[in-house]
Amino acid sequence: MAASPVSDPAQDAATARHPRAFEPRTAIITLAMSVVGAVIGIHMITTLGVSPNTSVIGAVVAMLIGRIGFAGLHRMRDVNRQNLVQSAISGATFAAANSLLTPMAIPFLFGRPDLVWPMLLGASLGLAIDVYVLYRAYGSRFLPADAAWPPGVAAAETIRAGDRGGKQAALLVGGGIVGFGASFLGLPMSAAGIAMIGNVWALLMFAVGLLVAQYVPALTGLDLNAFYVPHGVMIGAGLVALAQIGVMLFGRPSQRAVAKEAALREAAKEDPSLVPTVDERTLRSALGSGFVLFLLGAVVLAIAGGVWVELPWWGILGFALFAAVAAIVHELIVGLAAMHAGWFPAFAVTLIFLILGLVLQFPTVPLALLVGYCASTGPAFADMGYDFKAGWLLRRDRRPYTVFELDGRREQLKASILGFVVAIGIVALVWPSLFESGQVPPTAKVYVDTIQAGITDPAVLVNLLIWAVPGAVVQLVGGPGRQLGVLLATGLLVATPNAGWLVLVALVARLVWRRLRGEEGERETALVGAGLIAGDSLYSVGRMIWR
């Protein structure tokens, strides 16, 4: 009799191997869905200026394929295989749109189409290093698997609901219908869904930033962006966040941290999935080697892009150092925002480093390449964090846990690499026709316009420094676990109309429901939130198909 295709948490360790990403059937489906994901990402980034989360799409397609009873396709009913497909399609989407096409459009719009191929090389290196750092750092105290990562929860709950059915499926589908319908009416329902899953304090500060960005300009006539208020707040919060990371890695643990570690060890007796799979030494090595790799990648980009024509050797060294710092800081800030809030301000943080480059008076062509290199990092980092979160939720009941979890994470990396390779190939094929027909990401236009306009007013630097102070204070008060300053700045920078109200309403509903239903209420609201995110994602993709 054939074994059940659905994972059994009680399966004997000798046969409890995670499904392989390169199994022929799985790999073929993964490659096909990666092509779909890359095409969706390219189309939406050039038409609407955004990239949808296609994880749910991949999970649903894998579920449907699993219902086919011939050619061995029933194996796709395994939730872990569905997780591999989901990881690849989302990775291909964000890689093609955010990490590759957007950076490549910058030199093209700058009037230097000869630099597009070098930028593709640099962006591909940035993408690869981004993924390497996340893979080695995920599951540490800095990027814990049990943190929020809301879109990852949505993907996992979608897969679980399809596998188990019943009440879970009903809550998820109900949330999906509401999310789809409200998104059709113009409401950003992913914001409400994230509020039902993520860290309450972090999301409360995120909502404050959204509301300030929405109402302060209307009430006071003050253009926050013109005075670089959001950018200054993010600089201050980001600097403190980096200092907090340094203390976490190299400082002596506080009494509170020691108590938390003891509580974690106690909880791990019942749930080993709560134990970090990455120790402090490995985390330090991951971040340190990531910086070195970003530095080498910047040198390769400088050589391929002919930066030596405009800069002396010491200028090239300064370019590479600044680019490496910008790349790793960008990915860490984007990753922290994504981990807590499910939204990441990649465009805005890149713009911050662009402004700093202008203040430091970088020549225009090296600055354009630097901005593209910085923009290539972050989105894939955040998206893979979501995918690993989904995999962790699907695997955490396995015993023994650690071996199966690390094996599954490694297979997810392989599936994602397939998606990234597909994305690079498709972008390399289609960019000439896209750019020549004027189809470029809107964010790339903003970067180029900012570089060409330049910043000569010293008041800009003063404003950045002034508004860095409150960002630093809020981040310091919230501590490294809540990232309040980073999330406040994220809200100010994202500035999506009405999203702040949706976050607040969803937070209130979540707290009230938990008070009424206890832990069960928390699980139920998480399912509804996952449905809202899934419905919003389905609407975004459907709108693309309709257009």
Wavefront OBJ file of the C-alpha trace (Angstrom):
o trace
v 0.000 0.000 0.000
v 1.324 3.437 -0.889
v 2.292 5.722 1.979
v 0.135 8.710 2.693
v 1.399 11.793 0.824
v 0.552 14.003 3.772
v 3.311 14.605 6.324
v 2.960 12.680 9.608
v 4.608 14.408 12.587
v 5.024 11.061 14.327
v 6.912 9.455 11.444
v 10.022 7.521 12.415
v 13.237 9.575 12.243
v 14.879 7.084 9.913
v 12.369 7.851 7.154
v 11.524 11.451 8.099
v 13.529 13.137 5.362
v 12.220 16.396 4.034
v 11.086 16.231 0.385
v 13.878 17.174 -2.017
v 13.647 20.396 -4.007
v 15.325 18.733 -7.017
v 12.982 15.749 -7.235
v 12.019 15.745 -10.951
v 8.276 16.368 -10.506
v 8.770 18.960 -7.796
v 11.520 20.717 -9.740
v 9.431 20.894 -12.922
v 6.467 22.394 -11.048
v 8.797 24.740 -9.188
v 10.397 25.963 -12.411
v 7.009 26.513 -14.060
v 5.679 28.479 -11.092
v 8.918 30.482 -10.932
v 8.343 31.608 -14.522
v 4.810 32.656 -13.558
v 6.097 34.495 -10.490
v 8.807 36.352 -12.420
v 6.356 37.422 -15.138
v 3.832 38.641 -12.542
v 6.518 40.578 -10.687
v 7.889 42.231 -13.827
v 4.444 43.193 -15.083
v 3.241 44.657 -11.795
v 6.439 46.565 -10.977
v 6.352 48.250 -14.411
v 2.596 48.969 -14.484
v 1.529 49.494 -10.875
v 4.888 50.077 -9.204
v 4.397 47.291 -6.625
v 5.215 43.602 -6.265
v 2.477 41.257 -5.006
v 3.139 38.457 -2.560
v 2.628 35.410 -4.790
v 3.294 32.838 -2.038
v -0.392 32.099 -1.622
v -0.795 31.665 -5.397
v 1.973 29.070 -5.448
v 0.519 27.233 -2.460
v -2.970 27.087 -4.002
v -1.658 25.844 -7.373
v 0.434 23.177 -5.633
v -2.659 22.065 -3.697
v -4.680 21.758 -6.909
v -1.915 19.784 -8.611
v -1.831 17.483 -5.581
v -5.461 16.544 -6.266
v -4.429 15.010 -9.606
v -4.274 11.259 -9.169
v -1.874 10.238 -11.956
v 1.793 10.676 -12.951
v 2.742 10.788 -9.277
v 1.357 14.299 -8.908
v -0.553 13.257 -5.786
v 2.779 13.723 -3.996
v 2.163 17.465 -4.164
v -0.424 16.975 -1.417
v 2.548 16.925 0.953
v 2.497 20.290 2.704
v 6.288 20.470 2.637
v 6.370 20.112 -1.157
v 3.756 22.864 -1.383
v 6.055 24.977 0.793
v 8.895 24.445 -1.703
v 6.736 25.632 -4.610
v 5.487 28.588 -2.583
v 9.078 29.568 -1.708
v 10.209 29.482 -5.342
v 7.370 31.515 -6.860
v 7.571 34.293 -4.266
v 11.363 34.400 -4.546
v 11.161 34.699 -8.340
v 8.572 37.502 -8.046
v 10.539 39.742 -5.701
v 13.891 38.942 -7.304
v 12.748 39.818 -10.823
v 10.849 42.973 -9.885
v 12.650 44.516 -6.925
v 16.155 43.070 -6.826
v 16.929 43.057 -10.569
v 14.674 45.096 -12.854
v 14.463 48.193 -10.622
v 18.268 48.553 -10.219
v 18.809 47.939 -13.946
v 16.368 50.689 -14.906
v 18.431 53.311 -13.042
v 21.425 53.500 -15.442
v 19.078 53.152 -18.431
v 17.000 56.167 -17.361
v 20.233 57.956 -16.591
v 21.109 57.785 -20.268
v 23.704 55.035 -19.880
v 22.226 51.855 -21.384
v 25.784 50.506 -21.625
v 25.745 50.147 -17.835
v 22.589 47.999 -17.680
v 24.460 44.716 -18.118
v 27.051 45.602 -15.438
v 24.142 46.590 -13.186
v 22.508 43.204 -13.805
v 25.763 41.589 -12.699
v 25.963 43.775 -9.580
v 22.291 43.295 -8.724
v 22.603 39.510 -9.137
v 25.567 39.532 -6.756
v 23.597 41.660 -4.286
v 20.673 39.239 -4.518
v 22.899 36.202 -3.960
v 24.658 37.742 -0.938
v 21.306 38.856 0.455
v 20.019 35.283 0.376
v 23.258 33.901 1.820
v 23.108 36.195 4.864
v 19.434 35.462 5.550
v 19.946 31.702 5.240
v 22.798 31.719 7.729
v 21.198 34.182 10.158
v 17.583 32.949 10.186
v 16.657 31.158 13.389
v 19.026 33.248 15.548
v 18.087 35.569 18.418
v 18.352 38.431 15.937
v 16.034 36.902 13.300
v 14.064 34.299 15.282
v 11.753 31.827 13.615
v 9.071 32.494 16.232
v 8.917 36.219 15.377
v 5.880 37.540 13.483
v 6.867 37.388 9.764
v 3.120 37.884 8.947
v 3.051 36.953 5.210
v 4.819 33.713 6.110
v 2.049 32.925 8.576
v -0.505 33.624 5.836
v 1.203 31.196 3.446
v 1.518 28.474 6.092
v -2.088 28.806 7.231
v -3.278 28.629 3.623
v -1.383 25.370 3.141
v -2.588 23.963 6.470
v -6.206 24.866 5.792
v -6.077 23.154 2.416
v -4.607 20.066 4.068
v -6.913 19.844 7.097
v -10.120 21.611 6.053
v -12.782 22.119 8.729
v -13.003 25.224 10.897
v -9.511 26.418 9.999
v -10.359 26.403 6.316
v -13.646 28.217 6.983
v -11.917 31.020 8.912
v -9.205 31.353 6.285
v -11.662 31.392 3.375
v -13.923 33.845 5.185
v -10.986 36.184 5.774
v -9.947 35.750 2.139
v -13.390 36.747 0.860
v -13.434 39.849 3.058
v -9.865 40.715 2.033
v -10.592 40.333 -1.660
v -13.840 42.325 -1.495
v -12.418 45.173 0.589
v -9.324 45.365 -1.637
v -11.651 45.664 -4.627
v -13.125 48.725 -2.885
v -9.653 50.241 -2.551
v -8.814 49.353 1.065
v -5.286 48.003 1.792
v -6.515 44.887 3.591
v -3.061 43.373 3.951
v -2.511 46.023 6.637
v -5.432 44.682 8.681
v -4.296 41.104 8.143
v -0.778 41.868 9.312
v -2.159 43.546 12.459
v -3.847 40.269 13.412
v -0.558 38.372 13.243
v 2.411 40.645 14.026
v 3.861 42.168 17.181
v 1.198 44.373 18.801
v 3.529 47.128 20.038
v 5.482 47.295 16.798
v 2.286 47.463 14.743
v 0.806 50.127 17.013
v 3.815 52.335 16.275
v 3.517 51.416 12.585
v -0.090 52.668 12.682
v 1.024 55.911 14.356
v 3.492 56.518 11.527
v 0.836 55.803 8.892
v -1.679 58.165 10.506
v 0.863 60.950 10.986
v 1.879 60.665 7.330
v -1.779 60.743 6.261
v -3.120 63.599 8.393
v -0.296 65.951 9.416
v 0.219 67.325 5.872
v -3.531 67.930 5.474
v -3.947 69.565 8.900
v -0.776 71.658 9.006
v 0.195 72.069 5.355
v 3.616 70.623 6.213
v 5.051 68.339 3.547
v 6.932 65.771 5.627
v 8.898 64.455 2.658
v 9.977 67.938 1.577
v 11.594 68.375 5.010
v 12.927 64.806 5.003
v 11.143 64.015 8.266
v 10.516 60.285 7.559
v 14.045 59.827 6.265
v 15.575 61.475 9.325
v 13.474 59.358 11.677
v 14.601 56.192 9.866
v 18.262 57.253 10.007
v 18.068 57.777 13.777
v 16.125 54.581 14.385
v 18.374 52.626 12.044
v 21.569 53.769 13.751
v 20.230 52.803 17.173
v 18.978 49.477 15.755
v 22.489 48.749 14.453
v 23.947 49.611 17.850
v 21.413 47.292 19.500
v 22.420 44.513 17.115
v 26.061 45.108 18.056
v 25.244 44.921 21.763
v 23.284 41.717 21.169
v 26.223 40.145 19.356
v 29.203 41.421 21.334
v 27.935 42.863 24.624
v 27.233 41.190 27.932
v 23.625 39.991 28.164
v 21.363 42.050 30.398
v 19.551 40.582 33.378
v 16.351 40.670 31.372
v 17.998 38.809 28.495
v 19.331 36.153 30.875
v 15.851 35.683 32.367
v 14.335 35.432 28.899
v 16.939 32.838 27.899
v 16.115 30.764 30.982
v 12.389 30.951 30.217
v 13.109 29.913 26.644
v 15.068 26.866 27.766
v 12.201 25.874 30.030
v 9.649 26.278 27.226
v 11.894 24.314 24.880
v 11.390 21.203 26.980
v 7.842 21.132 25.638
v 8.486 22.780 22.253
v 12.024 22.401 20.842
v 11.113 24.604 17.860
v 11.522 27.614 20.167
v 15.258 26.971 20.584
v 17.399 29.108 18.220
v 19.030 26.987 15.526
v 21.770 29.594 14.980
v 24.147 30.496 17.810
v 25.765 33.877 18.389
v 29.074 32.847 16.848
v 27.419 31.712 13.623
v 25.354 34.900 13.513
v 28.472 37.068 13.881
v 30.143 35.058 11.135
v 27.107 35.441 8.852
v 26.950 39.221 9.219
v 30.715 39.658 9.020
v 31.144 37.494 5.949
v 28.067 39.188 4.429
v 29.750 42.585 4.745
v 32.959 41.274 3.158
v 30.989 39.754 0.283
v 29.056 42.988 -0.245
v 32.393 44.815 -0.347
v 33.778 42.418 -2.972
v 30.532 42.665 -4.954
v 30.816 46.453 -4.967
v 34.386 46.179 -6.278
v 33.192 43.895 -9.094
v 30.419 46.370 -9.936
v 32.895 49.269 -9.921
v 35.193 47.428 -12.327
v 32.380 46.247 -14.622
v 30.790 49.704 -14.608
v 34.016 51.562 -15.384
v 33.938 53.638 -12.198
v 37.732 54.071 -12.392
v 37.150 56.580 -15.216
v 35.591 59.039 -12.767
v 37.256 58.099 -9.468
v 40.881 57.632 -8.334
v 41.821 54.396 -6.540
v 41.015 55.809 -3.131
v 37.669 57.020 -4.496
v 36.894 53.504 -5.732
v 37.754 52.159 -2.290
v 35.429 54.723 -0.708
v 32.724 53.775 -3.208
v 33.054 50.079 -2.342
v 33.051 50.687 1.425
v 30.027 52.989 1.269
v 28.194 50.550 -1.019
v 28.921 47.612 1.304
v 27.721 49.518 4.380
v 24.616 50.709 2.521
v 23.825 47.196 1.274
v 24.087 45.409 4.612
v 22.365 48.187 6.596
v 19.609 48.297 3.976
v 18.956 44.560 4.185
v 18.979 44.544 7.997
v 16.539 47.463 8.349
v 14.264 46.044 5.655
v 14.479 42.617 7.307
v 13.569 43.958 10.766
v 10.596 45.891 9.398
v 9.420 42.845 7.447
v 9.835 40.561 10.454
v 7.655 42.695 12.722
v 5.205 44.411 10.380
v 5.168 42.375 7.169
v 5.787 45.583 5.177
v 9.237 46.788 4.288
v 10.297 50.297 3.180
v 12.943 49.173 0.678
v 12.404 52.131 -1.659
v 12.580 54.687 1.138
v 15.686 53.254 2.797
v 17.459 53.176 -0.571
v 16.450 56.804 -1.032
v 18.100 57.615 2.304
v 21.440 56.284 1.088
v 20.957 58.140 -2.191
v 20.524 61.372 -0.231
v 23.594 60.609 1.872
v 25.546 59.948 -1.342
v 24.464 63.342 -2.674
v 25.473 64.998 0.590
v 28.884 63.321 0.302
v 29.055 64.611 -3.312
v 29.478 61.284 -5.092
v 29.804 61.693 -8.872
v 26.518 60.981 -10.636
v 27.376 57.741 -12.486
v 29.010 55.992 -9.491
v 26.071 57.175 -7.361
v 23.578 55.671 -9.825
v 25.388 52.320 -9.659
v 25.628 52.537 -5.878
v 21.892 53.176 -5.553
v 21.116 50.235 -7.829
v 23.397 47.956 -5.813
v 21.731 49.042 -2.568
v 18.245 48.565 -4.053
v 19.088 44.976 -5.036
v 19.325 43.990 -1.367
v 16.497 43.727 1.136
v 13.403 42.463 -0.732
v 14.729 38.924 -1.280
v 16.043 38.947 2.309
v 12.579 39.783 3.642
v 10.742 37.434 1.291
v 12.917 34.451 2.168
v 12.297 35.248 5.837
v 8.571 34.938 5.130
v 9.103 31.624 3.325
v 11.267 30.187 6.106
v 8.588 31.238 8.599
v 5.980 29.325 6.603
v 8.234 26.281 6.504
v 8.938 26.534 10.238
v 5.234 26.558 11.043
v 4.662 23.501 8.853
v 7.638 21.611 10.311
v 7.655 22.573 13.965
v 5.620 19.546 15.114
v 8.151 17.076 13.715
v 10.133 14.991 16.195
v 13.086 14.960 16.293
v 12.708 18.602 15.324
v 16.078 20.213 14.684
v 17.409 17.857 11.981
v 14.156 17.982 10.023
v 13.895 21.773 10.345
v 17.426 22.413 9.092
v 16.950 19.889 6.295
v 13.712 21.597 5.242
v 15.264 25.039 5.371
v 18.088 23.827 3.133
v 15.613 22.437 0.599
v 13.691 25.720 0.675
v 16.935 27.502 -0.162
v 17.450 25.189 -3.159
v 13.893 25.797 -4.383
v 14.354 29.550 -3.989
v 17.633 29.427 -5.902
v 15.730 27.842 -8.807
v 13.331 30.778 -8.631
v 16.193 33.293 -8.563
v 17.940 31.706 -11.550
v 14.673 31.807 -13.517
v 14.189 35.463 -12.532
v 17.694 36.422 -13.678
v 17.196 34.639 -16.999
v 13.804 36.203 -17.724
v 14.932 39.704 -16.752
v 18.019 39.339 -18.970
v 15.752 38.395 -21.888
v 13.013 40.998 -21.549
v 14.657 44.168 -20.254
v 15.644 45.612 -23.687
v 12.095 45.486 -25.048
v 10.586 46.694 -21.765
v 12.883 49.680 -21.334
v 12.762 50.719 -24.980
v 8.953 50.796 -24.810
v 9.069 52.956 -21.670
v 8.034 50.222 -19.247
v 10.242 50.923 -16.229
v 9.582 50.720 -12.474
v 8.345 54.109 -11.160
v 10.733 53.938 -8.198
v 13.692 53.910 -10.597
v 12.420 57.195 -12.059
v 12.362 58.717 -8.572
v 15.959 57.649 -7.944
v 17.150 59.110 -11.252
v 15.203 62.368 -10.833
v 16.683 62.780 -7.350
v 20.240 62.203 -8.607
v 19.801 64.610 -11.507
v 18.239 67.292 -9.303
v 21.016 67.000 -6.736
v 21.004 68.429 -3.223
v 22.988 71.570 -2.627
v 21.027 72.963 0.329
v 22.843 72.261 3.639
v 19.451 72.511 5.357
v 18.700 69.002 4.093
v 21.473 67.526 6.216
v 20.343 69.625 9.187
v 16.766 68.337 8.830
v 17.988 64.762 8.635
v 19.995 65.200 11.828
v 17.146 66.937 13.681
v 14.564 64.276 12.877
v 17.034 61.497 13.551
v 16.801 62.382 17.257
v 13.151 61.353 17.855
v 13.666 58.238 15.720
v 16.652 57.266 17.858
v 14.795 57.956 21.119
v 11.745 55.873 20.149
v 13.960 53.010 19.005
v 15.983 53.159 22.205
v 12.864 53.160 24.421
v 11.276 50.234 22.569
v 14.394 48.078 22.657
v 15.652 45.591 20.068
v 12.709 43.227 20.547
v 10.023 45.662 19.415
v 11.836 47.882 16.879
v 9.433 50.768 17.587
v 11.590 53.436 15.938
v 12.091 51.413 12.753
v 8.349 50.699 12.557
v 7.422 54.351 13.199
v 9.702 55.375 10.342
v 8.299 52.584 8.171
v 4.790 53.953 8.650
v 5.941 57.490 7.830
v 7.664 56.274 4.674
v 4.999 53.849 3.430
v 2.224 56.425 3.999
v -0.574 54.298 2.506
v -3.923 56.120 2.928
v -6.310 54.532 5.468
v -3.861 51.742 6.302
v -3.284 53.208 9.759
v -6.983 52.998 10.639
v -7.188 49.431 9.376
v -4.212 48.458 11.532
v -5.759 50.074 14.632
v -9.187 48.501 14.093
v -7.638 45.090 13.510
v -5.465 45.424 16.646
v -8.507 46.293 18.768
v -10.497 43.382 17.302
v -7.582 41.037 17.946
v -7.175 42.109 21.587
v -10.920 41.934 22.287
v -11.253 38.503 20.695
v -8.268 37.187 22.611
v -9.777 38.489 25.842
v -12.993 36.621 25.075
v -11.479 33.409 23.708
v -7.991 33.228 25.226
v -5.240 31.443 23.299
v -7.804 29.934 20.957
v -8.917 33.455 20.051
v -5.329 34.386 19.153
v -5.122 31.413 16.792
v -8.484 32.268 15.236
v -7.575 35.903 14.597
v -4.275 34.770 13.054
v -6.238 32.591 10.622
v -8.557 35.478 9.718
v -5.527 37.736 9.276
v -3.890 35.170 7.015
v -7.079 35.100 4.959
v -7.131 38.886 4.650
v -3.542 38.893 3.366
v -4.304 36.034 0.968
v -7.415 37.803 -0.355
v -5.479 41.028 -0.884
v -2.727 39.119 -2.736
v -5.248 37.314 -4.944
v -6.910 40.623 -5.802
v -3.554 42.181 -6.738
v -2.693 39.309 -9.074
v -6.233 39.238 -10.496
v -6.053 42.945 -11.243
v -2.826 42.370 -13.143
v -4.420 39.614 -15.231
v -7.442 41.833 -15.943
v -5.222 44.719 -17.055
l 1 2 3 4 5 6 7 8 9 10 11 12 13 14 15 16 17 18 19 20 21 22 23 24 25 26 27 28 29 30 31 32 33 34 35 36 37 38 39 40 41 42 43 44 45 46 47 48 49 50 51 52 53 54 55 56 57 58 59 60 61 62 63 64 65 66 67 68 69 70 71 72 73 74 75 76 77 78 79 80 81 82 83 84 85 86 87 88 89 90 91 92 93 94 95 96 97 98 99 100 101 102 103 104 105 106 107 108 109 110 111 112 113 114 115 116 117 118 119 120 121 122 123 124 125 126 127 128 129 130 131 132 133 134 135 136 137 138 139 140 141 142 143 144 145 146 147 148 149 150 151 152 153 154 155 156 157 158 159 160 161 162 163 164 165 166 167 168 169 170 171 172 173 174 175 176 177 178 179 180 181 182 183 184 185 186 187 188 189 190 191 192 193 194 195 196 197 198 199 200 201 202 203 204 205 206 207 208 209 210 211 212 213 214 215 216 217 218 219 220 221 222 223 224 225 226 227 228 229 230 231 232 233 234 235 236 237 238 239 240 241 242 243 244 245 246 247 248 249 250 251 252 253 254 255 256 257 258 259 260 261 262 263 264 265 266 267 268 269 270 271 272 273 274 275 276 277 278 279 280 281 282 283 284 285 286 287 288 289 290 291 292 293 294 295 296 297 298 299 300 301 302 303 304 305 306 307 308 309 310 311 312 313 314 315 316 317 318 319 320 321 322 323 324 325 326 327 328 329 330 331 332 333 334 335 336 337 338 339 340 341 342 343 344 345 346 347 348 349 350 351 352 353 354 355 356 357 358 359 360 361 362 363 364 365 366 367 368 369 370 371 372 373 374 375 376 377 378 379 380 381 382 383 384 385 386 387 388 389 390 391 392 393 394 395 396 397 398 399 400 401 402 403 404 405 406 407 408 409 410 411 412 413 414 415 416 417 418 419 420 421 422 423 424 425 426 427 428 429 430 431 432 433 434 435 436 437 438 439 440 441 442 443 444 445 446 447 448 449 450 451 452 453 454 455 456 457 458 459 460 461 462 463 464 465 466 467 468 469 470 471 472 473 474 475 476 477 478 479 480 481 482 483 484 485 486 487 488 489 490 491 492 493 494 495 496 497 498 499 500 501 502 503 504 505 506 507 508 509 510 511 512 513 514 515 516 517 518 519 520 521 522 523 524 525 526 527 528 529 530 531 532 533 534 535 536 537 538 539 540 541 542 543 544 545 546 547
